[in-house]
Amino acid sequence: MAAFQILVRTGWIFKTESVIIPAVLDAISGVGWVRGLLPALNRLGHSLPPLLLARRVEQTPYKKWVLATTMWLMALCLVVWGALFMPLATALASWKPVIFLAIYGVFFACVGVNSLALNTLQGKLIQTSLRGRLMYATGILGAISAIGCVLWLMPDWLQVGNPRFDLLFLFPGLLFAVAAMLVWCFDEKADPCPMVPKRKRNCFVDAYRTLRDDQNFRRLACVASAVGSSILLFPHYQNLGLQKMRLDLSHLMWWVVVQNVGTGIFSVPMGAIADRGGNRLVLQIFLLGLAAAPALAVTISYIEASRWFVFTFLLIGLNPVVIRTLQNFTLEICRSADHPRYLSTLNLCLAAPMIFSPLVGWCVDLFGFAAVYAGVTAVILMGWCVTFTLTEPRHAEYRFANDSDLLQ
């Protein structure tokens, strides 16, 4: 499991949504509302396909085959992306933004189901007390591997005036294909075939009932929506640096490196705190750092201290680990059989703010960065306040307290 996550993490750095992807899209489009579509497509893929397929994943005896299939599809999307920037594709210049966004939507639909399968498999194979350790181990080793590859390869691929976006996507496609083959090594036992319900269940009704019937999860969903609002700003950080602060394309490499250093650094205390004090405490501590990122970015742009702008991406590195903490919290507050349903509902709540994503991009062009970033910071801080109303599952008796899987 750790080796798989390290491979994926190494490939993922070459298509970071807060740096690389929006910079590539700006190179072929440059319009704010088009850039604003990226978070919407991202979270829509993370939420809707898993919600629609949660029952299918739940009923699949071997979850690892779902994981392997989606990894192969993700690798294929990256190969198509790479081909889009080859010399032979120059005839498609006017259609590149449309094709790029279409592939982006398909890619994250695969990512959403992949994440659901991975988290379900992790809940099935990894004990609760070891999940935090897995998180910070893969965070550190994955960061070392990813940063090493970036420093080795990306300087030649991001040369000013001659960027090699094709290689930037083909390389992670290769790593994802290797990760898909590694899934075959997972030692997973088949789940018993569940009884097929007489009437087909509606996934949206399931999500609604999950939120209605579980007060603690409902509060967690509010926190997830606040965390999701931070993703609205992701495509605009690089635009703030490249356009307003007039930095060149070569800075992308250092922003990606620092962001992944942040993810690796924060994974260590997060994992340790989660194993000892629970995931609620992790959320209470690190949501403050997530809220500080947009405030820091705007402040640095106003005082024109461009050399310090890179530290904004250190705080952005908190986002994937905070989302992982939300997922781990979710795994602890429901029965193992309910993991797909709860996780898919959580993803839907993370994606809820994305309906405003194109509007946020338009507002950035119209009103500037400061007003938009201040509004999102306020939403994140409201989510931080809600964390104090959560019930830590390790300190309370739940209705599933006799579930042998959870007591293991």
Secondary structure by P-SEA (a helix, b strand, c coil): caaaaaaaaaaaaaccccccaaaaaaaccccaaaaaaaaaaaaaaacaaaaaaaaaaaacccaaaaaaaaaaaaaaaaaaaaaaacccccccccaaaaaaaaaaaaaaaaaaaaaaaaaaaaaacccccaaaaaaaaaaaaaaaaaaaaaaacccccccccccccccccaaaaaaaaaaaaaccccccccccccccccbbbbaaaaaaaaaaccaaaaaaaaaaaaaaaaaccccaaaaaaaccccccccaaaaaaaaaaaaaaaaaaaaaaaaacccaaaaaaccaaaaaaaaaaaaaaaaaccccccccccccccaaaaaaaaaaaaaaaaccccaaaaaaaaaaaaaaccccaaaaaaaaaaccccaaaaaaaaaaaaaaaaacccccccccccccccccccccc
